[in-house]
Amino acid sequence: MTPEAGRAPETRMRWFGLWDSYFVVCYLVTTGLVFTSAVPQTGRLIAIGALTVIVPWYAGIGRPLMLREGRDGRNTGFAAGLFVLFVIATAVDLTSAFALFAIVPMLMMSLHTRSAVVAGVLGNLVPVTMLWLRGGATAPLVLFVLLASLLGIALSVLLGLWIKRVVRQNKEHAELIEELRRNREQVARLSHQAGIATERERLAREIHDTLAQSLTSIISLVQAADAEVADAPDVARKHLALVGRMAKESLAEARSFVADRTPASLRESSLAQALRRQADGLAAQTGLLARFAVEGEERPLPMAVNVVLLRAAQEAGTNVRKHAEARAVDLVLRYGEGQVGIVVTDDGRGFDAAEAETGTGTGTGTARGAASGGQDGGQDGAGSGAGDGGFGLRGMAARVAEIGGAMSVVSTPGAGTSVEVKVPLDGVAERRTTATAATARDEERCA
């Protein structure tokens, strides 16, 4: 039997300690009364012996039967043996009738209700019968014992029914406790899996937004350097210098996201400075006219907002370089009243945003995959809406939503694309703290 299967019976056994104590008290009281009765010593010893045999009979046979589910012939055999021992003790000493306070509840717990009630009635009639069979008993004494037996029948049956109900309720409680334990284990298991999924999603986003994009740029620069190495070695060296710089930056970014720390580009500079370097790098890598501007009064932002806006700008810039076929791109950092945002606009070939959103029509074809963050968008989608392996605009939108922001994409075939991200500053810290705490709990479960 598995540990889980054994916990429910163990739970049901706890309440039996109270019953065991009651049984011991009944045994000690009854044997004490028999020991001080006026019956000859031999009769007292026989009665005490019969009552004492009931103890191992109950402990070794009756108690396990009472704890298990179902009733069968073993229960009947236990009840019959219990009844016989009681009859022997009562036959030699009527004082043994006090044992009925323990005998009847045991019958109720061992047998079905109807059979237990019949056995309890018969047990209460045993003292009257024994007194009647002994010749010379006076009528008043018989009547007194009969009335006591009738009262004993009523009390013992009520006590037995109450105990039977307690047994049933305890079994039901044990089953509920076991079900609750299983549900808690299931919740813990699901939380563990959710923590794993959350961490995988974080790493996937970071890899897509840093290493994957940097490697794509490095490959393009190496190819450009290879093409220029013979005819324009100075240009080739310039490309290779960019490759070295991007490789160092990628290494720093990789170390940062593995340790879940602040991105290297934000560690010693402001968001505006990091975005300006992003625009300069895009211009150096592609030859595009990349312009950067700040609108509004620049002010410190929560690190969570800085990271999301920087990653969004990186993703939009990568999509412009790979898909837009643009000549110029504008990156604007906007500080507004209670919010901050970025706008990345290119003059590339664009795509039909409505068709991309619904996934219908042909138009620029895989631009639909671009806008939805699908795999096709990473190949030949148009505009600033490409997605590689499902972590394009979809991953960007998920990042923005985590801090309560919103992202919009506006594009028209032949008229370029504009990606805008807005983040409200009210409550960002609280939302980020809650999300970080939940992620930490999930990661602890994963560990």
Sequence and secondary structure as in RCSB ss.txt:
>XXXX:A:sequence
MTPEAGRAPETRMRWFGLWDSYFVVCYLVTTGLVFTSAVPQTGRLIAIGALTVIVPWYAGIGRPLMLREGRDGRN
TGFAAGLFVLFVIATAVDLTSAFALFAIVPMLMMSLHTRSAVVAGVLGNLVPVTMLWLRGGATAPLVLFVLLASL
LGIALSVLLGLWIKRVVRQNKEHAELIEELRRNREQVARLSHQAGIATERERLAREIHDTLAQSLTSIISLVQAA
DAEVADAPDVARKHLALVGRMAKESLAEARSFVADRTPASLRESSLAQALRRQADGLAAQTGLLARFAVEGEERP
LPMAVNVVLLRAAQEAGTNVRKHAEARAVDLVLRYGEGQVGIVVTDDGRGFDAAEAETGTGTGTGTARGAASGGQ
DGGQDGAGSGAGDGGFGLRGMAARVAEIGGAMSVVSTPGAGTSVEVKVPLDGVAERRTTATAATARDEERCA
>XXXX:A:secstr
  HHHHHHHHHHHTTHHHHHHHHHHHHHHHHHHHHTSSS HHHHHHHHHHHHHHHHHIIIIIHHHHHSSS  HHH
HHHHHHHHHHHHHHHHH GGGGGGHHHHHHHHHHHS HHHHHHHHHHHHHHHHHHHHHSTT  HHHHHHHHHHHH
HHHHHHHHHHHHHHHHHHHHHHHHHHHHHHHHHHHHHHHHHHHHHHHHHHHHHHHHIIIIIIHHHHHHHHHHHHH
HHHTTT HHHHHHHHHHHHHHHHHHHHHHHHHHTT   HHHHSS HHHHHHHHHHHHHHHH  EEEEEEES    
  HHHHHHHHHHHHHHHHHIIIII  SEEEEEEEEETTEEEEEEEE S    HHHHHHT S TTTTHHHHHHT S
THHHH  TT   STT SHHHHHHHHHHTT EEEEEE TTS EEEEEEEE TTHHHHHHHHHHHHHHHHHHH 
